[in-house]
């Protein structure tokens, strides 16, 4: 995963290289009710989320000239959303899928569209509705593959769903670096403590390390409390230009840097498996585009399908040396009162599971300074990660609070 | 322990033909690089001139996960050990490891491919070697 020499210096192609008025800004955020919210389709959640984001920015739907849609495990969000919202004469409309990295990628493409003048107000939306009152969340993501071909063979031999695949990744990290379940538990406990301060979080009862250790095995080395929630709902954000954002309702959240990395080694021999992810490439690139270093980060919102995903991303972004994510997580830096403002809304482990929109939404809340009881005192530079597949797709965003324009 | 049913398709027909004879096959390019059976091109050099070749069936343990069935009243929870094995030819293979005590697993442990009846087709699994 080395940079190819043809690539320009990211600082030359990012928002800093653009006329200041066209620099991209996140100006709207819409969250529907999230969690065990039944009886609505993903398309309904998506439409509501976009309406909420538009209202949040002080706009009307008539101001929207770009729409990027994405859907989760149940599908159901499509280009039809344009018609449902009555959006006419759009200058940008695309459905996107990069799994857990989609949200970061949507903001990236919306920012490119805005800074090029292609569109001026782009709504990016994710919605999903997998929870049913009568069905456990494990049944949703553990669905058996269709019974034919290579996927059928994988399923036939028991390798089904995300839990075992991420467990294999985590175990490799443990064997290589000595990472322990208790160290992973510190991440779960810290995020639950943050969730207690977030009215939108699904799981707000505090937990202890002992609770984590006593929670049942899902796929060793993962206990139940190492695994994310499943949620119904939708989240939308609006990307616009700095000059347009100046007259909108919310403090501007600047999009300062972005990068992706897609290693492409799923189900292939991969010496990096479980040890190094695309975050190690995308993180430094996005920070360089923003003109900052990891030491400048005030708040980090890291994708947390599992506790382990947070741990390996902390290492890959350079918050601690490679292999030291476990001791770092256990060192007391996490949770309210800790030195590192990480996943301050509870994340997907305890807050709500909206794929990449979970870290992105909390990043916007923090960057604006709207975090209430959980607000970080410093919020000029906010780092956001998205992760999809089994550590196969990565998107990094670097956001700037109102005082941190490019 | 049983394996699930699986049906062949066009891409897997030759693999399952070999499996029916108890042979685990990989793909190999003219330069001798081995690729995972699902590869449509060589994962080392990109060649699309791939031939099916038998693998020795030996592997070393790369990583493992112990998946527990959901607890239900009246039934005992079942643990399944899933592993990544590095085949001696180089490619990795994901499957279950049968008859293994999870407490005794370690990176590099020697494994071997065995076949189980998966209904229409034979399904490769790992066993401990020796």
HADDOCK unambig.tbl for C-alpha pairs under 7 A between the chains (distance, minus, plus):
assign (segid A and resid 147 and name CA) (segid B and resid 5 and name CA) 6.64 0.50 0.50
assign (segid A and resid 147 and name CA) (segid B and resid 6 and name CA) 4.80 0.50 0.50
assign (segid A and resid 147 and name CA) (segid B and resid 7 and name CA) 5.94 0.50 0.50
assign (segid A and resid 148 and name CA) (segid B and resid 6 and name CA) 5.24 0.50 0.50
assign (segid A and resid 148 and name CA) (segid B and resid 7 and name CA) 4.32 0.50 0.50
assign (segid A and resid 148 and name CA) (segid B and resid 8 and name CA) 5.53 0.50 0.50
assign (segid A and resid 148 and name CA) (segid B and resid 9 and name CA) 6.34 0.50 0.50
assign (segid A and resid 149 and name CA) (segid B and resid 7 and name CA) 6.37 0.50 0.50
assign (segid A and resid 149 and name CA) (segid B and resid 8 and name CA) 5.21 0.50 0.50
assign (segid A and resid 149 and name CA) (segid B and resid 9 and name CA) 5.15 0.50 0.50
assign (segid A and resid 149 and name CA) (segid B and resid 11 and name CA) 6.85 0.50 0.50
assign (segid A and resid 149 and name CA) (segid B and resid 12 and name CA) 5.70 0.50 0.50
assign (segid A and resid 150 and name CA) (segid B and resid 12 and name CA) 6.70 0.50 0.50
assign (segid A and resid 150 and name CA) (segid B and resid 38 and name CA) 6.67 0.50 0.50
assign (segid A and resid 152 and name CA) (segid B and resid 6 and name CA) 5.36 0.50 0.50
assign (segid A and resid 153 and name CA) (segid B and resid 6 and name CA) 5.84 0.50 0.50
assign (segid A and resid 154 and name CA) (segid B and resid 95 and name CA) 6.92 0.50 0.50
assign (segid A and resid 156 and name CA) (segid B and resid 3 and name CA) 5.47 0.50 0.50
assign (segid A and resid 156 and name CA) (segid B and resid 4 and name CA) 4.03 0.50 0.50
assign (segid A and resid 156 and name CA) (segid B and resid 5 and name CA) 5.83 0.50 0.50
assign (segid A and resid 156 and name CA) (segid B and resid 6 and name CA) 6.06 0.50 0.50
assign (segid A and resid 157 and name CA) (segid B and resid 3 and name CA) 5.59 0.50 0.50
assign (segid A and resid 157 and name CA) (segid B and resid 4 and name CA) 6.55 0.50 0.50
assign (segid A and resid 157 and name CA) (segid B and resid 95 and name CA) 5.36 0.50 0.50
assign (segid A and resid 157 and name CA) (segid B and resid 96 and name CA) 5.81 0.50 0.50
assign (segid A and resid 157 and name CA) (segid B and resid 125 and name CA) 6.74 0.50 0.50
assign (segid A and resid 158 and name CA) (segid B and resid 95 and name CA) 6.78 0.50 0.50
assign (segid A and resid 158 and name CA) (segid B and resid 96 and name CA) 6.32 0.50 0.50
assign (segid A and resid 159 and name CA) (segid B and resid 82 and name CA) 6.71 0.50 0.50
assign (segid A and resid 159 and name CA) (segid B and resid 95 and name CA) 6.30 0.50 0.50
assign (segid A and resid 164 and name CA) (segid B and resid 65 and name CA) 5.99 0.50 0.50
assign (segid A and resid 164 and name CA) (segid B and resid 67 and name CA) 6.62 0.50 0.50
assign (segid A and resid 167 and name CA) (segid B and resid 65 and name CA) 5.56 0.50 0.50
assign (segid A and resid 168 and name CA) (segid B and resid 63 and name CA) 5.59 0.50 0.50
assign (segid A and resid 168 and name CA) (segid B and resid 64 and name CA) 5.27 0.50 0.50
assign (segid A and resid 168 and name CA) (segid B and resid 65 and name CA) 5.30 0.50 0.50
assign (segid A and resid 171 and name CA) (segid B and resid 63 and name CA) 6.15 0.50 0.50
assign (segid A and resid 171 and name CA) (segid B and resid 64 and name CA) 6.54 0.50 0.50
assign (segid A and resid 172 and name CA) (segid B and resid 63 and name CA) 5.37 0.50 0.50
assign (segid A and resid 217 and name CA) (segid B and resid 68 and name CA) 6.39 0.50 0.50
assign (segid A and resid 218 and name CA) (segid B and resid 67 and name CA) 6.08 0.50 0.50
assign (segid A and resid 218 and name CA) (segid B and resid 68 and name CA) 5.68 0.50 0.50
assign (segid A and resid 219 and name CA) (segid B and resid 65 and name CA) 6.01 0.50 0.50
assign (segid A and resid 219 and name CA) (segid B and resid 66 and name CA) 5.18 0.50 0.50
assign (segid A and resid 219 and name CA) (segid B and resid 67 and name CA) 4.05 0.50 0.50
assign (segid A and resid 219 and name CA) (segid B and resid 68 and name CA) 6.01 0.50 0.50
assign (segid A and resid 220 and name CA) (segid B and resid 65 and name CA) 5.38 0.50 0.50
assign (segid A and resid 220 and name CA) (segid B and resid 66 and name CA) 4.79 0.50 0.50
assign (segid A and resid 220 and name CA) (segid B and resid 67 and name CA) 6.27 0.50 0.50
assign (segid A and resid 221 and name CA) (segid B and resid 65 and name CA) 6.75 0.50 0.50
assign (segid A and resid 268 and name CA) (segid B and resid 36 and name CA) 6.75 0.50 0.50
assign (segid A and resid 268 and name CA) (segid B and resid 91 and name CA) 6.93 0.50 0.50
assign (segid A and resid 268 and name CA) (segid B and resid 92 and name CA) 6.17 0.50 0.50
assign (segid A and resid 269 and name CA) (segid B and resid 91 and name CA) 5.42 0.50 0.50
assign (segid A and resid 269 and name CA) (segid B and resid 92 and name CA) 4.99 0.50 0.50
